[in-house]
Amino acid sequence: MGWIRPATPGFIITLAATILLAVVSFSVPLIKSVYFLKASLSVQGINGDITFGTLGYCLDISGTLSCSNATVGYELSKLYLRTLIHTNIYYPGMCRHQCIGRR
């Protein structure tokens, strides 16, 4: 019997997939460098970034970093939503109504 048995490649691939799933699952706010979406904000001379992850979000305004608690099903406060609405992020549903008249 050799070291590599028929199930060894499948086990190695499954182990690698599990490790990658763990890294992605514990993204922002636990691991700040892994995120799904990063948006730059610029409102009335105040610049910053907001990053969204699986378990929360982090808001970096003028070098001050504030993150939400790591929870499943997080929601943004009305202040953050008001800031995001005034940025130039257009979703396909929004663009259908707003971009058609800009031909």
N, C-alpha and C positions, 0 to 999 in steps of 0.2 A: 504494500500500500504506500502510495506516494503522499506527499504533503497536500497536493491539490486534488481534492475529490470532486465529484460531479456537482455538488451543492456549493462549493466554495465561491465561484464567481457570482452566483446569485446572492449569497450572503454578503459579500463585499459590496455589491451594488446597493443592496438594501440598507446596509450600515451607512454608506455614504449618503444615501437619500435621507435617512433619519437624522444624521448630523446636520445636513443642509436645512431640513425642515425645522430643526430646533433653532438654528441661527436666524431664520426668517421669522419664526414665531415670536421670538423675543427681541423684536426690533425696537424702534423708538417707543417709549422713553428709556428703556433699559440699555440698549446698545445704540448710541447716538449716530453712528455712522451708517446704519442700515435702516433705510426708510423707503416708503412707497412713492411719496410725492413730496416735492420741495417747491415752495412758491416764494418768490421774492415780493416783498411788500414795500410800497413807498407812498405814504399818506402824509400830506402837509409837512414835508421836510423830515419825517421820521422814517428811517429805512430799517428793514428787518427781513427775516426769513421765518417761514413756518414749515415744519416737516411733520408728515403724518406717518405713523407706523401702525402695526397690528394692535398694539395695546394702548396707544395714546398718541399724543402730539407734543412737540416742543416749539416754543415761540421764542425767537432770538431778535430782540428789538434793541438796536444800538449797542450791541455787545452784551446785553443782559439776557441770559438764558433762563426761561421758565418752562417747566414741563408739567404735563398733567400726571396724575397718579396712574400707575399701570393697572388698568381695568379692562374687562371685556365689555364692549358696548359703550365706549366713551362718547361724549357729545361736547361740542364747542359752546362756549357762552355766547350771548348775543353780541358782545363787544367784538369777539373774534370773527363772528359771521358778518357783522357790519363791515369790518375791515376787508374781509375776503370778497365781499360783493363789489367793492369799489376798485378791485384789481382787474387786470385784463385777462382773466381766466374765463374762457368761453367753453361751455360744455356743448355737445352736439344738439341737445334739445334747446338750449338758450340761443345757439347760433342760428338755428332755423328761423327764429323769430327776429333776431337782431341783425343778422348778416345779410338777409335777403335784400333789404333795401339799400345796401351799400354797393351795388354793382357799378 
